[in-house]
Amino acid sequence: MLYSCQRSDERKIKTMSAPVTVTNDELRSTRETVQGLGRLLDALEAGKVDKFVITQQTRMRGVLISLDEYARLIDAAEQHV
């Protein structure tokens, strides 16, 4: 499934499982992600943001989250199995 994006204040994107709310501050192009990966990871680790949504040619392609958030999601998923 492909998601198109335009920069605006906030938007909810419907995915296969649940809606995702994305703000301008969370959107990053693949170029911005590659060039600033260290800063993005620092911001995630410090809790300044919950996620970064990575875009490529105006399509939302992935999400970058902290290791702690990933571990929390894995733990929650295992409890539901």
C-alpha angles and dihedrals in degrees: 000000000000125000124203120208140192123185110260135140098274136339138181115224120199112225130180092273110022143347116273121210114215129186128196090252090060097050117097130170118228088253093052089047095052094044095045104030094126092052092047092051091048091052091050093047092048090052094241090131135013097218147347119227110214118215132195120192090345093308122116105237109165149351128238115208134170122268089245091054091047091051090048091052092048091049092049091048092050091052090056095053 
